[in-house]
Amino acid sequence: MSEPATPAVPAAPPGQPRKAAAAAWIGSALEYYDFFIYGSAAALIFPKVFFDASDPATATLLSLATFGVAYAARPVGALFLGHFGDRVGRKKIMVFTLILMGVSTFLIGCLPTRAQVGTLAPVLLVLCRVLQGISAAGEQASAGSMTLEHAPPGRRGFFTSFTLGGTQGGQLLATLVFLLVAQLPEDQLLAWGWRVPFWLSIAVAVVGYVIRRRLDETPAFARQAASEGVVRLPLVVLMREHWRDVLRVVAGALIASVSTIFTVWALAYATSDAVGMSRSSMLWVGALANLVALAAIPLWATLSDRVGRRPVYLIGAVGSAVTMFLYLWAISTGSYPLILLLGVVSFGVVYSAANGVWPSFYGEMFTTRVRLSGVAIGTQIGFAVAGFAVTFAAEIAGPDGTGWSAVALFTAALCVPPVIAAITARETHTVPTEHLGEEAARTAARREPVTTTT
């Protein structure tokens, strides 16, 4: 006996796909501005402000560890925000994550230093960083689900890429702000200058709130809630029907290690005494690489709408393993033109292939009822490992911090699981939105019915 056909998802109202993409781009840019200014500060400022400056190597290692703390908090945030995102909708989670990020980042700019309150200072820093991690856990998953479910047929890759385009835009904005404050004399920079980028997060929260409050809920979620009801326990359904896809997303999310090594460890290495590059020159490498990424991400995503998610994602994963090795080698030579060229190629172009495609690639693995949970939980577990990749890299580089080749090999090894995940995943770029994830769900439904609320 044949199963009843799944009703087609009604088309989004005119202008909503673009509105959703704009809200995802701007909101992610504002949110990840907050997230990435922490990375720059962790590499350049916090070792001298929150930790024992008399032992620079240990201070840097501890500071980079606080960068990874947010990634450890993200799986917990994903469980919470993914659950409610699949029960109350994508829009409410997008608003909540933005407010939480803005407040926690502003508070970092208000913290007392180690010289003022001793060990309480790094404790408060870690607490604020945990709140940042919880916020980030739901940001990309909710924004990606929102744009995917609003996107017209055949263009899901393009529209969902705006989520990651916004992330790169936020990183670019954060880099430019730090370029300005880095011009301050050392004493002023350490006394108050570093706080200014964090204080600006209040404006981030206000602007983001206004933008996202005006966005409609997605037709796919509205149809799901009206026709079948929302899932009472999304995590249970997710693990029963999509556990293989969750594992693929966890493995795929390790590709973010390329970003964290590039933006944090490589910055700390290049500005160390071993290499001697200036803060400003290296921040410009990041700024230009992100500028190129803003153009490359939608182009790669558009290509994925034509040829598929897997081949484009594989270009990014395999290519990043190679080009990161070249980029770290360039830093070791101290040649700024070479560093700039390979930085733009590795991060701006090659990494963008995987970075621009994963929101659609991962989101298309799941049905509407558990999409936000699946993407949030899968990515945040993988991102947790990627966040601490910076700390591991600092250890691998040795006591003098010059073992760049070992760090390059470590980064390449972390690109292997994403390659395996892509090879074993289904190609979904031509599957209608209402049928995404049905194969896994249909298999599980034959064994046990799903409990829902109406």
C-alpha positions in Angstrom: 0.0 0.0 0.0 1.5 3.3 -1.1 2.1 6.1 1.4 0.3 9.4 1.1 2.2 12.0 -0.8 3.8 14.8 1.2 2.0 18.1 0.5 4.1 20.5 -1.4 5.5 23.4 0.6 3.7 26.5 -0.4 5.8 29.2 -2.1 7.1 31.9 0.1 5.4 35.3 -0.3 7.0 37.6 -2.9 10.2 39.0 -1.7 10.5 36.7 1.4 13.4 34.6 0.0 15.5 37.8 -0.5 14.3 39.2 2.8 15.3 36.0 4.6 18.7 36.0 2.9 19.3 39.6 3.9 18.3 38.9 7.5 20.6 35.9 7.6 23.5 37.9 6.1 23.2 41.0 8.2 22.3 39.1 11.4 25.1 36.7 11.0 27.5 39.5 10.2 26.6 41.4 13.3 26.6 38.3 15.5 29.9 37.0 14.2 31.5 40.4 14.4 31.1 39.8 18.2 32.4 36.3 18.0 35.5 37.1 15.9 36.7 40.2 17.8 37.2 37.8 20.6 39.5 35.7 18.4 41.7 38.7 17.5 41.8 39.9 21.1 42.7 36.3 22.3 45.7 36.3 20.0 46.9 39.9 20.5 45.6 41.4 23.7 44.2 39.0 26.3 47.6 37.3 27.1 48.8 40.6 28.5 45.5 41.8 30.1 43.9 38.7 31.7 46.9 36.4 32.2 50.4 36.4 33.6 52.4 38.5 31.2 55.7 37.5 32.8 55.3 34.1 31.0 54.3 35.0 27.5 54.1 31.5 26.1 51.9 30.2 28.9 49.7 33.3 28.8 49.2 32.9 25.1 48.3 29.2 25.5 45.8 30.0 28.2 44.3 32.9 26.2 43.8 30.7 23.1 42.2 28.1 25.4 39.5 30.6 26.4 38.8 31.0 22.7 38.1 27.3 22.5 35.8 27.4 25.6 33.0 28.9 23.6 33.2 25.9 21.2 32.9 23.5 24.2 29.7 25.3 25.2 28.2 25.2 21.8 27.0 21.6 21.8 25.1 22.3 25.0 23.6 25.4 23.4 22.8 23.4 20.3 20.7 20.9 22.3 18.7 23.6 23.9 18.3 26.0 20.9 17.8 23.2 18.4 15.0 21.7 20.5 13.1 25.0 20.7 13.9 26.0 17.2 12.1 22.9 15.9 9.2 23.5 18.3 8.6 27.3 18.3 10.1 28.2 14.9 13.3 29.6 13.4 12.5 33.3 13.8 12.3 33.3 17.6 15.7 31.5 17.9 17.3 34.0 15.5 16.2 36.9 17.6 17.2 35.3 20.9 20.8 34.3 19.7 21.5 37.8 18.5 20.5 39.5 21.8 22.5 37.0 23.9 25.6 37.5 21.8 25.3 41.3 22.0 24.9 41.4 25.7 27.7 38.9 26.5 30.1 40.6 24.2 29.4 44.0 25.7 30.1 42.6 29.1 33.5 41.4 28.0 34.4 45.0 27.2 33.5 45.9 30.8 35.5 43.3 32.6 38.2 44.2 35.1 41.7 43.0 34.3 44.0 40.6 36.1 45.9 43.6 37.6 42.7 44.8 39.1 41.0 41.7 40.5 43.5 38.9 40.1 42.3 35.4 39.0 38.7 36.5 39.0 39.3 38.4 35.8 39.9 35.3 33.6 37.1 33.5 35.3 34.6 36.2 34.3 36.1 36.2 30.8 35.5 32.5 30.5 31.9 32.9 31.7 31.1 35.6 29.1 32.8 33.4 26.5 30.5 30.5 27.4 27.5 32.8 26.8 28.9 33.7 23.4 29.3 30.0 22.5 25.7 29.2 23.5 24.5 32.1 21.3 26.6 31.0 18.3 25.3 27.4 18.7 21.9 28.4 17.4 22.8 31.3 15.0 24.0 29.5 11.8 21.6 26.6 12.2 18.5 28.9 12.6 19.6 31.3 9.9 20.5 28.5 7.5 17.1 26.7 8.1 15.3 30.0 7.6 16.9 30.7 4.3 16.7 27.1 3.0 13.0 26.9 3.8 12.3 30.2 2.1 14.5 29.6 -0.9 12.9 29.0 -4.4 13.4 25.6 -6.1 16.9 25.1 -7.5 18.4 28.0 -5.6 18.7 26.7 -2.1 22.5 26.7 -2.2 22.7 30.3 -3.3 20.2 31.6 -0.7 21.6 29.6 2.2 25.1 30.8 1.4 24.2 34.3 2.6 24.4 32.9 6.2 28.1 32.2 5.7 28.6 35.3 3.7 27.4 37.2 6.7 29.8 35.3 8.9 32.7 36.4 6.7 31.3 39.9 6.6 31.3 39.9 10.4 34.9 38.7 10.5 35.9 41.4 8.0 34.2 44.0 10.1 35.9 42.7 13.3 39.3 42.8 11.5 38.8 46.3 10.3 37.9 47.5 13.8 40.9 45.9 15.3 43.1 47.5 12.6 41.9 50.8 13.9 42.5 50.1 17.6 45.8 48.4 16.8 47.2 51.9 15.7 46.9 53.1 19.3 50.1 53.2 21.5 50.7 50.0 23.4 49.8 51.5 26.8 46.5 52.9 25.5 45.6 49.8 23.6 46.0 47.6 26.7 44.4 50.1 29.0 41.1 50.9 27.2 41.5 50.6 23.4 40.8 46.9 23.2 37.4 47.4 25.0 35.9 49.6 22.2 35.2 46.9 19.7 33.3 44.9 22.4 31.3 47.9 23.5 30.0 48.4 20.0 28.0 45.1 20.4 25.1 47.1 21.9 24.6 48.6 18.5 24.9 45.1 17.0 22.1 43.8 19.2 19.7 46.7 18.5 20.2 46.7 14.7 19.9 42.9 14.5 16.8 42.8 16.6 15.0 45.3 14.3 16.0 43.4 11.2 15.0 39.9 12.4 11.7 40.9 14.0 10.3 41.8 10.6 10.9 38.4 9.1 8.1 35.9 8.5 8.3 32.3 9.7 9.1 29.8 6.9 6.3 28.2 4.8 7.8 24.8 5.4 7.7 25.1 9.2 4.2 26.7 9.1 2.9 23.8 7.0 4.6 21.2 9.3 3.1 22.8 12.4 -0.4 23.1 10.8 -0.7 19.7 9.1 1.2 17.3 11.3 2.1 19.2 14.4 5.6 19.9 15.7 7.7 17.2 17.2 7.4 16.9 21.0 11.0 15.7 21.4 13.1 16.6 18.3 16.2 15.0 19.7 14.6 11.6 20.0 13.3 11.7 16.5 16.6 13.0 15.2 18.6 10.2 16.7 16.1 7.6 15.6 15.7 8.7 12.0 18.9 10.7 11.1 21.7 9.5 13.4 23.9 8.7 10.4 23.4 12.2 9.0 24.2 13.7 12.4 27.5 11.9 12.4 28.2 13.1 8.8 27.6 16.7 9.9 29.8 16.3 13.0 32.6 15.0 10.7 32.0 17.7 8.1 32.0 20.5 10.7 35.6 19.7 11.4 36.4 21.8 8.3 36.0 24.8 10.6 39.4 24.0 12.0 40.8 25.6 8.9 39.1 28.9 9.9 40.2 28.8 13.5 43.8 28.0 12.6 43.9 30.8 10.0 42.2 33.5 12.1 43.8 32.8 15.5 46.9 30.5 15.6 48.4 31.8 12.4 47.9 35.3 13.6 49.6 34.6 16.9 52.5 32.8 15.1 53.0 35.5 12.5 53.2 38.2 15.1 55.4 36.2 17.5 59.1 37.0 18.0 60.0 34.0 15.8 58.5 35.7 12.6 58.1 39.3 13.7 55.2 40.4 11.4 53.3 43.5 12.6 49.8 43.2 14.0 48.4 45.6 11.3 50.0 43.8 8.4 48.6 40.4 9.4 45.1 41.9 10.2 45.1 43.2 6.6 45.7 39.7 5.3 42.6 38.5 7.1 40.6 41.5 5.9 41.5 41.0 2.3 40.9 37.2 2.5 37.5 37.8 4.0 36.7 40.4 1.3 37.5 37.9 -1.4 35.4 35.3 0.5 32.4 37.6 0.4 32.4 37.2 -3.4 33.6 33.6 -3.6 31.0 32.1 -1.3 27.8 32.9 -3.4 29.7 31.9 -6.5 30.6 28.5 -5.1 27.1 28.1 -3.8 25.6 28.9 -7.2 27.8 26.3 -8.7 26.6 23.8 -6.2 23.0 24.4 -7.4 24.1 23.3 -10.8 26.5 20.5 -10.3 25.7 19.4 -6.7 26.8 20.0 -3.2 29.3 17.1 -2.9 31.8 18.1 -5.6 32.0 21.7 -4.5 32.3 20.8 -0.9 35.1 18.3 -1.7 37.0 21.0 -3.6 37.0 23.1 -0.4 37.9 20.3 2.0 40.7 18.8 0.0 42.0 22.1 -1.3 42.1 23.6 2.3 44.4 20.7 3.4 46.9 21.7 0.8 46.7 25.5 0.8 46.8 25.8 4.6 50.2 24.0 4.4 51.3 26.6 1.9 50.0 29.5 3.9 51.8 28.5 7.1 55.0 27.9 5.1 54.6 31.4 3.7 54.4 32.9 7.2 57.6 31.0 8.2 59.5 32.7 5.3 58.5 36.2 6.6 57.7 37.3 3.0 54.6 39.6 3.3 53.7 39.4 -0.5 53.7 35.6 -0.3 51.7 35.6 2.9 49.1 37.9 1.5 48.8 36.0 -1.8 48.5 32.5 -0.2 46.3 33.9 2.6 43.8 35.2 0.1 43.9 32.0 -2.0 43.7 29.5 0.9 41.0 31.3 3.0 39.3 33.6 0.6 38.9 31.3 -2.4 39.5 27.6 -1.6 38.0 27.4 1.9 35.0 29.3 0.7 34.0 26.3 -1.4 33.2 24.2 1.6 32.2 27.2 3.8 29.6 28.5 1.3 28.0 25.1 0.6 27.7 23.5 4.0 24.5 25.3 5.1 22.5 23.8 2.2 24.5 20.5 2.2 23.9 19.8 5.9 20.4 21.3 6.0 19.2 19.1 3.1 20.0 16.0 5.0 17.1 16.5 7.4 13.3 16.8 7.3 11.7 20.1 8.4 10.6 18.8 11.8 14.2 18.2 13.0 16.3 20.3 10.6 17.4 23.0 13.1 18.2 20.4 15.7 20.1 18.2 13.3 22.2 21.0 11.9 22.8 22.7 15.2 23.8 19.6 17.2 25.9 18.1 14.4 27.8 21.3 13.5 28.4 22.4 17.1 29.9 19.1 18.2 32.3 19.3 15.2 32.9 23.0 15.8 33.8 22.2 19.5 36.7 20.2 18.2 37.6 22.9 15.7 37.6 25.6 18.4 40.2 23.7 20.5 42.2 23.0 17.4 43.9 26.3 18.2 45.0 25.1 21.6 46.2 21.8 20.2 48.1 23.7 17.5 49.8 25.8 20.1 51.0 22.7 21.9 52.0 20.9 18.6 54.0 24.0 17.6 56.4 23.4 20.5 57.6 25.6 23.3 59.0 28.2 20.9 55.9 28.2 18.7 57.7 27.7 15.5 56.6 24.1 14.5 54.3 25.3 11.6 54.7 22.2 9.6 53.3 20.0 12.4 50.4 22.4 12.7 49.9 22.2 8.9 49.8 18.4 9.0 47.4 18.5 12.0 45.1 20.8 10.1 45.2 18.6 7.0 44.3 15.6 9.2 41.3 17.4 10.4 40.2 17.8 6.8 40.0 14.1 6.3 36.7 13.4 8.2 34.9 16.1 6.1 36.0 14.5 2.9 34.7 11.1 4.1 31.4 12.7 5.2 30.9 14.3 1.8 31.8 11.1 -0.1 29.3 9.0 1.9 26.4 11.6 1.8 23.5 11.6 -0.6 23.4 14.3 -3.3 20.3 16.4 -2.6 20.5 19.6 -4.7 17.7 18.5 -7.0 15.4 17.1 -4.2 12.3 19.2 -3.6 12.2 20.9 -0.2 9.2 19.0 1.0 11.0 15.6 0.3 14.3 16.4 1.9 15.3 13.8 4.5 12.3 11.6 3.7 14.4 8.5 2.9 15.8 8.2 6.4 12.5 9.2 8.0 10.5 6.7 5.9 12.8 3.8 7.0 12.4 4.7 10.7 8.7 5.3 10.4 8.2 1.6 9.4 9.5 0.6 12.8 8.0 3.2 15.1 5.5 6.0 14.8 6.5 9.6 15.6 4.9 11.3 18.6 3.7 14.9 17.8 1.6 17.6 19.3 -1.0 19.4 17.3 
